[in-house]
């Protein structure tokens, strides 16, 4: 059995496991959310919200077990967020499992598409964006919302600010910024088409194949990202940190580290961390 792993990047803790074709569950404890469920690893049971990118078995296979185990432990029913393409089949899946398991498998299903948002906390929301895979797929960005003193009022004392309020004006302005983006399984095209992928503070990106054992053309045919494609687009990434995931099981951890160290351009090398089994 693959063991999970953890990293802390830019103050954001990331736990979980992601091996191409085997299992992907990316856990963000501070946001109380996970991207995909894999086979429902132990750490995922604590997560009340799961944001599903697509319905391939290695990303969604453990959902009924996750739901049942939360009920067994007397935890609140989970919330599952899925794209509209998978909503009806997801409902059917649970109807079948209820008959098999003789239980209610209580949960909340939220259907969200690019352009929608799902609140995670008073300060954080998840917004889907389109990813490009062999099956319908969407990534998610977690955005932080803040308020601050209006920039045009900077330097004013409290008396002046009180006068602004008395005129019926707000002295605050709203700001928002993407903290984390997770693309799910995808073609490299998502980097070019989705601004949030390039600008999120932390980008979690699948890079399934790393060398010529699988060509770029073969990689694209499978709906995945090749390291060659990342290197060619190095200048696009404005992220402060990038966490590479979903490596093919043909690569061992030390080999992954060696290949990345040798092949990543200097502009990316210091910002990239591979997410490897423990």
N, C-alpha and C positions, 0 to 999 in steps of 0.2 A: 504494500500500500504506500502511495506517495504521502509524504508528510507535508504539512503546510509550512509557510514561511512568513516572515515579517520584515518590513522595512519602515523606517521613518524618514521621510523626505520633506524638507521645508516645513517641518512641524506637523505633517500629516502622516498618521500611522496607516500603513497598508498591510493587511494580513491575507493569507489564503494560499491558493494553489492555482497554477495555470500551466498545463502541459497540452500541447496541440493534440486534439483527438481523444484525450484522456479525461480531463476534468478542468473546468475553469470556475472559480469562485473568488472574487476579489472583494475583500471585506474592509470597510472603512469604519472602524469602531466609533470615532468621535462624531460621525454623522449618523450613526445607528442604521447603517444601510449597507447592503452588499450588491455588487454587480454580478448577476447570474448566481446559480446555486450549485453547479457541478453535481456531485453525488451527495450533497448536503453534509460537508465536513463538520466536525463537532463545533468549531467556532461559529459557524453560520447559524446555528440554532438560536443564538441570542439575538440575531438580527430581526427586528420586526418588519423591515421593509426590504424587499428584493426587487431590483430593477433588472428586468430581463431584456437582453439584447436580441436574442433569437431563440428558436426552439430546437436546435440541435441537442442531441442527448447529452453531450459532454458539458452543456451549459444549463440544461433545464431538467435533467433526468431525476434529480433528487427532490423535486418540489413537493411531491405528496408526502415523502418521508419527513421533510422539513416541517410541513404543516402538522402532521400527526405527532411529531416529537414535541413541538411547542405545546400542543394540547396536553400531552402526557405530563409535561413538566408544569402545567397550569400557567403557562405564559399566555399573553394576550394573542388573539388570532392575528396572523401576519397579514401584511398588505403586499400584494404582488402587482407590479406594474408591467404591462405588456403592450406591444404595439398592436394596432387594430387588425393587422393581418392574422394574428394568432389568437385573438380574443375568443372566437367561437370554439375553436379546437381546445383551448385551455379550459373553457367551461365544460366541454364534453369529457376531457381527461378527468376532471374531478368528479363528475357524475359517475363515471365508471369506477373510480377508486372508492367512492362512497358505497357503492353496491358491493364491491369486493371486501372492503375493510369493515363494513357494518358500522360506520361512524359518520359523523357530520362533516369532518374536515373543514371546520369553519375558517373562513378567511375573507378578506376584502380584495376584490379584483378591480384594479384601476386600468382603464384603457387610455393610453397617452401616445400621441403622435408628435413628430416635429412641429413646433409651433405651440405646443401645450407646455404646461409646467405642473410639477407635483411638489407641494410643500413638504419639506423635511423637518423644519423647525421655524421659529419666528424669523430667523436670519438667513436660512438656507433653502433653496429650491433646486429641484432636479429638472432639467429641460432636455428632452430627447433631440437628437439630430440624426440625419440619415447616414447610415453606413452602407457599405456595398459588399455583399457576400453572396454565396450561392443560394441562400435562403433569405427571406425578408429579414432585415437586420437594422437596428438603430442603436446608436451610441447614446450616452448621457453625459451632460456636464452638470456639475454642482456649482451653483452660483451663490455668492455671498452678497447680501443686501445690507447697506449701511446708510446712515444719515450723518451729515456733517453741517457745520455752519456754511452758509452760502459763501462762495469764493469772493463775491463782490462786497461782502460785509466784513471781510477779514480786517482786523485791526480796530474795529469800532468798539467803544466801551459799552458797558451795560446800559447806560442811559440812552445811547443812540440805538442800541438793539431794541430797547423797550419801545422807543418811538416807532420803529419799523413794525413791531407787533401791534401796536395801537392803531396803525393804518390798515390792519387786517392782513398783513403780509406774513408769510412764513419766513423765519430766519434760517431754515434748514433746507438742504437739498439732498436728494436720494442718489446714492451711488450703488453700482453693482459690478461685480467682477467674477470671472470664472476661476474657481479654485482647482477643480479636478475635471479632466475629461477622460472618458473611457470609451473606446471605439467598438468594443466587442471584436468579432471576427470581421475582417474587412479587407478591401483592396486599398492600396496606397492612395487612391483617388480621394479618399476622405480628407487627407491632409490638404489637398489643393482646393477642395470644394467647401470645406467647413471652417470658417475663421476661428471658431472657438477651439478647434483642435490645435491650431497653431499658437493660440494666445493663452490658453489655460495655464495657470501657474504650474500645475503638475499634469503631464500627459501620460496616460497609461495606454501603451500602444502594443498590439500584437506584432511580433516580428518572427514568423514561424520558421522561415528558412534563412540560412546564414551564408551558404557558399554554393559552389556549382554542382553539388550533389543533387540539387533541385534547381532547375533553371528559373529565371524570372518568368518566362512564359508558362511553365508548368505551375509555378506558384500562383500566378494570376488565374489560371484555369481552376485552381482549387479554391480561389476566393480569399487568398491570404497576402501578407506583406513579406517581401524579400528584403534582406539587408541591403542589397545593391540599390533598391529603390529608395531606401531611406538615405543612403549616402549621396545619391544623386540630387536629393532635395534638402540637403543639410541646411541650406540658407533659409528655408521656409520656417524652420522651427524657432519660435520666439519664446518657448517655454523655459522656465527656470530649471526644471528637472523633467527627465523622461524616464519612465519605468517600462522596460521592455518585457513582454510576457509571451506566453503561448508558444514557446520554442518547441519544435518537433522533438519527439522522444529519441530521435536518432542522435541528438547531441547531448553529451554529458556536461555537467556544470563547469568543470575546468576547461573543457573545450569551448564552451560558450564564452567564458571570460577571455580566453586566449584569442578567439576570432574577433570579438568586439574590440579588444585592445589593439589588434593589428589592423583592423579594417575601418574603424570609425574615423571620420575626419576630425581634425583637432577642434573644430568649432562645436562638435557634439560630444567628444569623448568624455570631458569632465562633467557633463550633465546627465549622462546615461548610466542607469543602474539596471542590471538584469535581475528579474524576479525568478529565483531559482528554488527548487525543492530543498527543504531543510535536511 
